[in-house]
Amino acid sequence: MTSRQGTAGVSARPETASDGEEVRDGDAPAAIAVEGLTKRFGSGDDAVTAVDDVSVRIEPGSVVGLLGPNGAGKTTTIKSILGMVVPDAGRVRIQGIDVAEDPRQAYAHVDAMLEGARNDYWRLTVRENLRYFATIGGVAPDSVADRHDRLLDQFDLAEKADVPVRNLSRGMKQKVSLASVLASDADVVFLDEPTLGLDVESSLTLRRELRRIVEERGLTAVISSHDMDVIEAVCDRVIIMNDGRIVADDTVANLRQGFETSAFRLTSPDLDADTLAAVRDRFDVTDVTSRDGTTTVEVATDSDGFYELAALLRERSVTLTSVATVEPDLEDVFVELTGEGKTGRTGGGSR
């Protein structure tokens, strides 16, 4: 594993045979297999269990999102897998190799970009960073020069290839960090907040190119991000952690389908202050916006509640110009499972 500072196929627990050995589909090892991972900090009454008996299997070629509020155990889980934190219990295997028994061979498959860390050498140019990290990853940089050129193009870094990283903007540095992770032959990558500091256009480019690179090279990627749009756009599956445990593990589509529509968005020029007050008295109003004499109100309720709402509006002679159901998104699922407020962020704190 390069030392940096700074879905198909995921199940909550791996299947095991009677002798305790993991069952593998077609004898192919999981890219990442974690069994019973536990980590506590402190001792006695002050002890905190950051990761509590976590087990997960990630198949090769999967792109898995890891979500959770502050203190959920995401960072500790990632660092335990990477060998940066020594767990109190559990077993970790990378491409079938036990990291405790043969860490050098296991981590030869791995690279990572971690939030809040300096993931590149700022005195080196962009291209020199790619060559450096390929070299310490065991790859002759000249043999992957074409790959580096493609990465520079894919992340809009070609014009900055010979500029020292310290002279780049925060967003450009973030793209250099990601390109450096992808510069070697690592086939398992961990990306912590990969879009941090990027503008909207750069974030969209990263999503598109990251998915393309993963598919082209058959990489396995674990992405931890507060950006739900990135997770929905890039990941095959999502693992949600809370209080040190996995509370959900499924595809984005399946997670969303598990939540029935529970909100309606109504628009009308007749939604005055008195009517909105009456609606608020009887219903859970989640959003109100007004524009050009028209007001849109979003109400969290079920189908029976909608009919009651419609009757109330009819009594007040409100003519609706549009009615739409509000489909749950990944953030709604996250809020429901973790109890965190819907803010657009899962939180950047670590544990």
LUMTI-930915 format. One record per residue (C-alpha): residue in one letter; y, x, z. Coordinates in pm, whole numbers, plus 50000, padded with zeros to 5 digits. Last residue first. Layout:
N
aYXZ;...
END
This chain:
351
r507904859451442;s510964862351232;g514084842451172;g515084832750823;g514824795450851;t512974769750647;r516154762550461;g517454732850263;t518744716650579;k516244689250650;g515764691851024;e512534707951146;g509814685451287;t507144708351144;l504924685050943;e507484658550850;v510214683850776;f507914704250553;v506734673450364;d510344662950305;e511114698550188;l508264696749941;d509764666149778;p509334629349855;e510254605449574;v513414585449628;t512994551149469;a515844540349248;v518194510549233;s521164508649001;t524254487648935;l523764466449247;t526014436149293;v526934430549657;s527734394349738;r527424399850115;e524394377250145;r522894395849847;l523314428750030;l521434415850333;a518674401250115;a518264434649934;l518004452650268;e515314428650388;y513434433950062;f513744471550106;g512434469350460;d509224453850333;s508894482050077;d509364509350339;t512644523350470;a514894553850451;v518164542650293;e520234562350044;v523664548449964;t525624553249645;t529224541449626;t531274535049313;g535064536049292;d535134568549098;r532764585949340;s531384577549680;t528364593349850;v526274580650140;d523084596950271;t520264591050520;v520964555250623;d518244543850862;f518534506050861;r519804476651068;d523174487651206;r523704512450922;v523494484250666;a526104464150854;a528384494550871;l527914500150498;t528914464150435;d532054467550647;a533014500450477;d532694486650123;l529584487649906;d530834465849620;p531054492449347;s527254495649368;t524504521949380;l521204520449570;r518864549249653;f515594539649821;a513484558250074;s509944559050205;t507824567149901;e504364574950035;f503614609650165;g500224624750080;q501274626449718;r503764653449807;l501124675649967;n498774669849675;a501414679349419;v502454710649611;t498834721949624;d497184724149964;d497234740650306;a498934722650593;v499274728150969;i498294764850980;r498824777651332;g501284800451510;d503534772651635;n503964758851283;m502624772350955;i502724756550610;i500484770950339;v501444761149985;r499444762449665;d499894771349301;c503344786049367;v506174793249123;a508294762049074;e507614744349404;i508014776249608;v511194786149426;d512674751449469;m511814752349839;d514034782749892;h513384794050251;s510834818350113;s507504835050182;i505614843349864;v502014855349858;a501044868349516;t497734876049347;l498304892949014;g496464884548693;r498744907248491;e500074881848240;e499914852748486;v501804870848760;i504344884348511;r505034849648368;r505424833748712;l507814861348815;e509754857848491;r510454820848529;r511244821748899;l513384853048860;t515404837948578;l516094806648783;s517204828049078;s519444848548851;e521144817048723;v521624802749072;d523054834649221;l520724858849396;g521264870749754;l517754861749872;t515584852249573;p512514872649681;e512524859250038;d509394878650145;l507234888649850;f503694900449923;v501794915249630;v498084918649553;d497134935749223;a499004968249286;d499114988448961;s502685001049006;a506084988148890;l505704952749025;v506954961449372;s509764981749215;a510804951949000;l511134930749313;s513274956549491;v515404961549178;k515994923949166;q517194924249527;k519484953449454;m521004933049169;g521684904249406;r523324926949662;s525554942349396;l524764976549254;n526325010449332;r523705019349597;v521005014249332;p522215044549138;v522885034448775;d520515046648501;a518705013648445;k521844992448490;e521994979348131;a518244972748144;l518394953248471;d518274917748339;f515114910048539;q512824906448237;d514474935148052;l514074960248334;l510544947748393;r509704952248025;d511004988048030;h508954994848342;r505824981748176;d506465004047874;a506825034148106;v503455026548265;s501625058448163;d504795078948212;p504855068548577;a501395083048655;v500035056948894;g498865063249251;g501145038649428;i503305068149529;t503925074149159;a504615037849066;f507085036249353;y508925066849225;r508945055948860;l510425021948945;n512965037949176;e513925063348910;r514575034848668;v517035018048904;t518755050648988;l517985069349307;r520475072549593;w519675036949703;y516005043049767;d514365008749757;n513014982049992;r515724984450253;a514524957650490;g515864924050598;e513244905650398;l510094924450302;m508884934449955;a505204942949945;d502524962549761;v498754960349787;h495614972049606;a495705007349748;y495924989250079;a492194982850089;q491165018249990;r493415034650247;p492615008950517;d488835014450506;e487155000150817;a490114981250965;v491294968950626;d487874954450540;i487544956250162;g486594924449977;q489674924749754;i491744928150073;r489914919350392;v491394910150729;r489434903151048;g490534887251370;a491654895551719;d494554911951902;p496334919251574;v497854953651503;v501214948751330;m502244968251020;g498694966150883;l499724944950584;i497674915050701;s499204917951046;k502674921150895;i502154889250693;t500854869850992;t503634882851216;t506234872250961;k504814837450920;g504224830151290;a506114797251323;g508924813251523;n511644801151290;p510304773051072;g507324776750839;l506414782950479;l503974805750295;g503734799749920;v500604810549737;v500334823849383;s496644827349299;g495254852849052;p492454863949284;e491494837449543;i493214833649876;r491104826450184;v492674816450514;s491964818750887;v494554817751163;d493344818851524;d496794815851687;v499554838051554;a502694843351765;t501014836852101;v503704844852356;a502834861352688;d505374857252969;d502904841753211;g500684872153182;s501364896352900;g503794902452616;f503224895352248;r500084878152126;k498394880951786;t495394862151654;l493724862851312;g490464843251320;e489404852250966;v491694864050687;a490454869150331;i492874881150064;a491904887449701;a488694868749775;p485544886549672;a483714876749351;d480024869549411;g480284839349179;d482234820949448;r482024841249765;v480324831450090;e481594852450380;e479004869650593;g478274854250933;d474504857050906;s474194819550853;a476604820350559;t480314816150591;e482854794650412;p486384806750447;r488794786350656;a491974767950561;s491104770050195;v493064785949915;g491784784749562;a494094775249295;t496284779849371;g513704967550485;q511094989250487;r508594998950225;s505335018050238;t503435012949914;m500005000050000;
END
